Every structure is written in structure tokens, then in C-alpha cells.
Amino acid sequence: MLRHEQRGVLLNAIAGSHSALGDSEQAFAHMVSALHEARPSRAPGFDVVLHCNLSNELMQLGDAEAALAQVDEGLARCRRLANRGCWRRC
């Protein structure tokens, strides 16, 4: 059995395959599942990557407003990491 963060990474990889094939709906669905598995407390920083990936798929689906919301959430989480001393600059 995979731990939560490991399932998140696997789901994100599957999402990337769907994205490469042009199937943004499936990619988006897998990324949302990955985000659920890789909560910030379990995998700090990986959730930021997932928000960026979600933003890309939302742009592919034509939802720029939702894509920008994902970028904003990713940046907010990045700032929280920076505040914890994980990153020097974000």
C-alpha cells in the first residue's frame, strides 16, 4: 500500500500522462485526487506543484478564472512555506 504522499505522486504522474494525451478532464480529475492525498502536512511543497498543475489543466479546459484561483492558492501556500524557513524566497 502506498502512503498518502506516494499516492499523490502516482496520481500526479497519471494525470501528466492524460495531459500529454490532451485529455485535460481526466488529468484534472487525477490532479484533484492527488491534491487530496498530498495534504501540506504530509508533503509540504508538493501541494504547491499540484496547484500549478491544476492551473495549467484549467487553462486547457478554458476556465481562466479558476486557473488564476489555483495560482493564487499555490502562491499563498508557497509563502507559508517561506515563512516556515523552508524556502528563502518565493
Buried (B, 14 or more C-beta within 10 A) or exposed (E): EEEBBBBBBBBBEBBBEBBEEEBBEBBBBBBBBBBEBBBBEBBBEBBBBBBBBBBBBBBBBEBEEBBEBBBEBBBEBBEBBEEEEEEEEB
